[in-house]
Amino acid sequence: MLFRPIAAAAALLVLSTPVAAQDLDLRAQVAAYVQPTNAARTEVVVAQLRAAGFEPTVETFAGGNPRTGELEGRNVVVTLGDGPREILLTAHYDAVKLRDGTMSQGVVDNAASVVGVIEAAKILRAKDLNHRVRIILFDQEELGLIGAKKWIEAHGLANVAAVVNSDVAGYGDTMMYGQNNGAQSAFVTRAVQELCAERAMPCVGFPVYPPSDDRAFSGAGLTEAGEGGGQDRVPTVSLGFQDQIGAHQMWLAFNGGETNGLAEGFVPRVFQLIHSAEDTIEQVDPATVALAGEVYAALVERLDAQLAR
């Protein structure tokens, strides 16, 4: 396409505006996670946190599952502030290996969430909080929430007041939130709803929401039969973003029953993308990543104030 000089100059002016610059930067940060291995993705997480002025800690663990065999994992942790209790803000950074043996780009699932969480950490760093806030970027979620489970084994949950988890936050302006993390999570759900109302932001609550690392916290201490251990359940919410139509279609797919009105064999678009070769950087909207960072920080700040009361 041929651009006249004045059009080219106008384009440069647009790109020089703060919003456009932020969009380019966030897209580049998400794209950096397109790596051949999850170990390489760890290096990206650590580098981005250091570039943002944080001093991350890498906690290694013996992970893997029967299919992979023993496999070392690495959780990356940043701690903000101090206090006897803490709020966790989490996301997983690992990606799945595809059937052909290559790695998924894993940007919708879940590099965009990771960058959003780092953006939230930048905001929270400047706040005067009552609780310690721990940012945890988990490895091996895709192998069975292993990184989250190993963190719980190592640190316990006695001091954890609440957990905010992000999974699949790559595009769209509609925030989805799970409502199936137990009665102890009701006040966290209310905080999400209040925030959505105050921001006049489209949000969809899911009575049944797909599992992510949140389940390791809300179900911690349960027996194999699903009984007991209720004292170890932590107030938790899992959040994600989609476009409005996709969010409602996904709600129907998980909560609408046999008469949900969806076409036979229908699969929500997001589930056609994740865990596939279609999960590419072209699917990511940096505006969503920025929005996620703002909303996550606001939610943590709200929970911090409510818990202090």
Secondary structure as a PSIPRED ss2 file (coil, helix, strand):
# PSIPRED VFORMAT (PSIPRED V4.0)

   1 M C   1.000  0.000  0.000
   2 L C   1.000  0.000  0.000
   3 F C   1.000  0.000  0.000
   4 R C   1.000  0.000  0.000
   5 P H   0.000  1.000  0.000
   6 I H   0.000  1.000  0.000
   7 A H   0.000  1.000  0.000
   8 A H   0.000  1.000  0.000
   9 A H   0.000  1.000  0.000
  10 A H   0.000  1.000  0.000
  11 A H   0.000  1.000  0.000
  12 L H   0.000  1.000  0.000
  13 L H   0.000  1.000  0.000
  14 V H   0.000  1.000  0.000
  15 L H   0.000  1.000  0.000
  16 S C   1.000  0.000  0.000
  17 T C   1.000  0.000  0.000
  18 P H   0.000  1.000  0.000
  19 V H   0.000  1.000  0.000
  20 A H   0.000  1.000  0.000
  21 A H   0.000  1.000  0.000
  22 Q H   0.000  1.000  0.000
  23 D H   0.000  1.000  0.000
  24 L H   0.000  1.000  0.000
  25 D H   0.000  1.000  0.000
  26 L H   0.000  1.000  0.000
  27 R H   0.000  1.000  0.000
  28 A H   0.000  1.000  0.000
  29 Q H   0.000  1.000  0.000
  30 V H   0.000  1.000  0.000
  31 A H   0.000  1.000  0.000
  32 A C   1.000  0.000  0.000
  33 Y C   1.000  0.000  0.000
  34 V C   1.000  0.000  0.000
  35 Q C   1.000  0.000  0.000
  36 P C   1.000  0.000  0.000
  37 T C   1.000  0.000  0.000
  38 N H   0.000  1.000  0.000
  39 A H   0.000  1.000  0.000
  40 A H   0.000  1.000  0.000
  41 R H   0.000  1.000  0.000
  42 T H   0.000  1.000  0.000
  43 E H   0.000  1.000  0.000
  44 V H   0.000  1.000  0.000
  45 V H   0.000  1.000  0.000
  46 V H   0.000  1.000  0.000
  47 A H   0.000  1.000  0.000
  48 Q H   0.000  1.000  0.000
  49 L H   0.000  1.000  0.000
  50 R H   0.000  1.000  0.000
  51 A H   0.000  1.000  0.000
  52 A C   1.000  0.000  0.000
  53 G C   1.000  0.000  0.000
  54 F C   1.000  0.000  0.000
  55 E C   1.000  0.000  0.000
  56 P C   1.000  0.000  0.000
  57 T E   0.000  0.000  1.000
  58 V E   0.000  0.000  1.000
  59 E E   0.000  0.000  1.000
  60 T E   0.000  0.000  1.000
  61 F E   0.000  0.000  1.000
  62 A E   0.000  0.000  1.000
  63 G E   0.000  0.000  1.000
  64 G E   0.000  0.000  1.000
  65 N E   0.000  0.000  1.000
  66 P C   1.000  0.000  0.000
  67 R C   1.000  0.000  0.000
  68 T C   1.000  0.000  0.000
  69 G E   0.000  0.000  1.000
  70 E E   0.000  0.000  1.000
  71 L E   0.000  0.000  1.000
  72 E E   0.000  0.000  1.000
  73 G E   0.000  0.000  1.000
  74 R E   0.000  0.000  1.000
  75 N E   0.000  0.000  1.000
  76 V E   0.000  0.000  1.000
  77 V E   0.000  0.000  1.000
  78 V E   0.000  0.000  1.000
  79 T E   0.000  0.000  1.000
  80 L E   0.000  0.000  1.000
  81 G C   1.000  0.000  0.000
  82 D C   1.000  0.000  0.000
  83 G C   1.000  0.000  0.000
  84 P C   1.000  0.000  0.000
  85 R C   1.000  0.000  0.000
  86 E E   0.000  0.000  1.000
  87 I E   0.000  0.000  1.000
  88 L E   0.000  0.000  1.000
  89 L E   0.000  0.000  1.000
  90 T E   0.000  0.000  1.000
  91 A E   0.000  0.000  1.000
  92 H E   0.000  0.000  1.000
  93 Y C   1.000  0.000  0.000
  94 D C   1.000  0.000  0.000
  95 A C   1.000  0.000  0.000
  96 V C   1.000  0.000  0.000
  97 K E   0.000  0.000  1.000
  98 L C   1.000  0.000  0.000
  99 R C   1.000  0.000  0.000
 100 D C   1.000  0.000  0.000
 101 G C   1.000  0.000  0.000
 102 T C   1.000  0.000  0.000
 103 M E   0.000  0.000  1.000
 104 S C   1.000  0.000  0.000
 105 Q C   1.000  0.000  0.000
 106 G C   1.000  0.000  0.000
 107 V H   0.000  1.000  0.000
 108 V H   0.000  1.000  0.000
 109 D H   0.000  1.000  0.000
 110 N H   0.000  1.000  0.000
 111 A H   0.000  1.000  0.000
 112 A H   0.000  1.000  0.000
 113 S H   0.000  1.000  0.000
 114 V H   0.000  1.000  0.000
 115 V H   0.000  1.000  0.000
 116 G H   0.000  1.000  0.000
 117 V H   0.000  1.000  0.000
 118 I H   0.000  1.000  0.000
 119 E H   0.000  1.000  0.000
 120 A H   0.000  1.000  0.000
 121 A H   0.000  1.000  0.000
 122 K H   0.000  1.000  0.000
 123 I H   0.000  1.000  0.000
 124 L H   0.000  1.000  0.000
 125 R C   1.000  0.000  0.000
 126 A C   1.000  0.000  0.000
 127 K C   1.000  0.000  0.000
 128 D C   1.000  0.000  0.000
 129 L C   1.000  0.000  0.000
 130 N C   1.000  0.000  0.000
 131 H C   1.000  0.000  0.000
 132 R E   0.000  0.000  1.000
 133 V E   0.000  0.000  1.000
 134 R E   0.000  0.000  1.000
 135 I E   0.000  0.000  1.000
 136 I E   0.000  0.000  1.000
 137 L E   0.000  0.000  1.000
 138 F E   0.000  0.000  1.000
 139 D C   1.000  0.000  0.000
 140 Q C   1.000  0.000  0.000
 141 E H   0.000  1.000  0.000
 142 E H   0.000  1.000  0.000
 143 L H   0.000  1.000  0.000
 144 G C   1.000  0.000  0.000
 145 L C   1.000  0.000  0.000
 146 I H   0.000  1.000  0.000
 147 G H   0.000  1.000  0.000
 148 A H   0.000  1.000  0.000
 149 K H   0.000  1.000  0.000
 150 K H   0.000  1.000  0.000
 151 W H   0.000  1.000  0.000
 152 I H   0.000  1.000  0.000
 153 E H   0.000  1.000  0.000
 154 A H   0.000  1.000  0.000
 155 H H   0.000  1.000  0.000
 156 G C   1.000  0.000  0.000
 157 L C   1.000  0.000  0.000
 158 A C   1.000  0.000  0.000
 159 N C   1.000  0.000  0.000
 160 V E   0.000  0.000  1.000
 161 A E   0.000  0.000  1.000
 162 A E   0.000  0.000  1.000
 163 V E   0.000  0.000  1.000
 164 V E   0.000  0.000  1.000
 165 N E   0.000  0.000  1.000
 166 S E   0.000  0.000  1.000
 167 D C   1.000  0.000  0.000
 168 V C   1.000  0.000  0.000
 169 A C   1.000  0.000  0.000
 170 G C   1.000  0.000  0.000
 171 Y C   1.000  0.000  0.000
 172 G C   1.000  0.000  0.000
 173 D C   1.000  0.000  0.000
 174 T E   0.000  0.000  1.000
 175 M E   0.000  0.000  1.000
 176 M E   0.000  0.000  1.000
 177 Y E   0.000  0.000  1.000
 178 G E   0.000  0.000  1.000
 179 Q C   1.000  0.000  0.000
 180 N C   1.000  0.000  0.000
 181 N C   1.000  0.000  0.000
 182 G C   1.000  0.000  0.000
 183 A H   0.000  1.000  0.000
 184 Q H   0.000  1.000  0.000
 185 S H   0.000  1.000  0.000
 186 A H   0.000  1.000  0.000
 187 F H   0.000  1.000  0.000
 188 V H   0.000  1.000  0.000
 189 T H   0.000  1.000  0.000
 190 R H   0.000  1.000  0.000
 191 A H   0.000  1.000  0.000
 192 V H   0.000  1.000  0.000
 193 Q H   0.000  1.000  0.000
 194 E H   0.000  1.000  0.000
 195 L H   0.000  1.000  0.000
 196 C H   0.000  1.000  0.000
 197 A H   0.000  1.000  0.000
 198 E H   0.000  1.000  0.000
 199 R H   0.000  1.000  0.000
 200 A C   1.000  0.000  0.000
 201 M C   1.000  0.000  0.000
 202 P C   1.000  0.000  0.000
 203 C E   0.000  0.000  1.000
 204 V E   0.000  0.000  1.000
 205 G E   0.000  0.000  1.000
 206 F E   0.000  0.000  1.000
 207 P C   1.000  0.000  0.000
 208 V C   1.000  0.000  0.000
 209 Y C   1.000  0.000  0.000
 210 P C   1.000  0.000  0.000
 211 P C   1.000  0.000  0.000
 212 S C   1.000  0.000  0.000
 213 D C   1.000  0.000  0.000
 214 D H   0.000  1.000  0.000
 215 R H   0.000  1.000  0.000
 216 A H   0.000  1.000  0.000
 217 F H   0.000  1.000  0.000
 218 S H   0.000  1.000  0.000
 219 G C   1.000  0.000  0.000
 220 A C   1.000  0.000  0.000
 221 G C   1.000  0.000  0.000
 222 L C   1.000  0.000  0.000
 223 T C   1.000  0.000  0.000
 224 E C   1.000  0.000  0.000
 225 A C   1.000  0.000  0.000
 226 G C   1.000  0.000  0.000
 227 E C   1.000  0.000  0.000
 228 G C   1.000  0.000  0.000
 229 G C   1.000  0.000  0.000
 230 G H   0.000  1.000  0.000
 231 Q H   0.000  1.000  0.000
 232 D H   0.000  1.000  0.000
 233 R C   1.000  0.000  0.000
 234 V C   1.000  0.000  0.000
 235 P C   1.000  0.000  0.000
 236 T E   0.000  0.000  1.000
 237 V E   0.000  0.000  1.000
 238 S E   0.000  0.000  1.000
 239 L E   0.000  0.000  1.000
 240 G E   0.000  0.000  1.000
 241 F E   0.000  0.000  1.000
 242 Q E   0.000  0.000  1.000
 243 D C   1.000  0.000  0.000
 244 Q H   0.000  1.000  0.000
 245 I H   0.000  1.000  0.000
 246 G H   0.000  1.000  0.000
 247 A H   0.000  1.000  0.000
 248 H H   0.000  1.000  0.000
 249 Q H   0.000  1.000  0.000
 250 M H   0.000  1.000  0.000
 251 W H   0.000  1.000  0.000
 252 L H   0.000  1.000  0.000
 253 A H   0.000  1.000  0.000
 254 F H   0.000  1.000  0.000
 255 N H   0.000  1.000  0.000
 256 G C   1.000  0.000  0.000
 257 G H   0.000  1.000  0.000
 258 E H   0.000  1.000  0.000
 259 T H   0.000  1.000  0.000
 260 N C   1.000  0.000  0.000
 261 G C   1.000  0.000  0.000
 262 L C   1.000  0.000  0.000
 263 A C   1.000  0.000  0.000
 264 E C   1.000  0.000  0.000
 265 G C   1.000  0.000  0.000
 266 F C   1.000  0.000  0.000
 267 V C   1.000  0.000  0.000
 268 P C   1.000  0.000  0.000
 269 R H   0.000  1.000  0.000
 270 V H   0.000  1.000  0.000
 271 F H   0.000  1.000  0.000
 272 Q H   0.000  1.000  0.000
 273 L H   0.000  1.000  0.000
 274 I C   1.000  0.000  0.000
 275 H C   1.000  0.000  0.000
 276 S C   1.000  0.000  0.000
 277 A C   1.000  0.000  0.000
 278 E C   1.000  0.000  0.000
 279 D C   1.000  0.000  0.000
 280 T C   1.000  0.000  0.000
 281 I H   0.000  1.000  0.000
 282 E H   0.000  1.000  0.000
 283 Q H   0.000  1.000  0.000
 284 V C   1.000  0.000  0.000
 285 D C   1.000  0.000  0.000
 286 P H   0.000  1.000  0.000
 287 A H   0.000  1.000  0.000
 288 T H   0.000  1.000  0.000
 289 V H   0.000  1.000  0.000
 290 A H   0.000  1.000  0.000
 291 L H   0.000  1.000  0.000
 292 A H   0.000  1.000  0.000
 293 G H   0.000  1.000  0.000
 294 E H   0.000  1.000  0.000
 295 V H   0.000  1.000  0.000
 296 Y H   0.000  1.000  0.000
 297 A H   0.000  1.000  0.000
 298 A H   0.000  1.000  0.000
 299 L H   0.000  1.000  0.000
 300 V H   0.000  1.000  0.000
 301 E H   0.000  1.000  0.000
 302 R H   0.000  1.000  0.000
 303 L H   0.000  1.000  0.000
 304 D H   0.000  1.000  0.000
 305 A H   0.000  1.000  0.000
 306 Q H   0.000  1.000  0.000
 307 L H   0.000  1.000  0.000
 308 A H   0.000  1.000  0.000
 309 R C   1.000  0.000  0.000
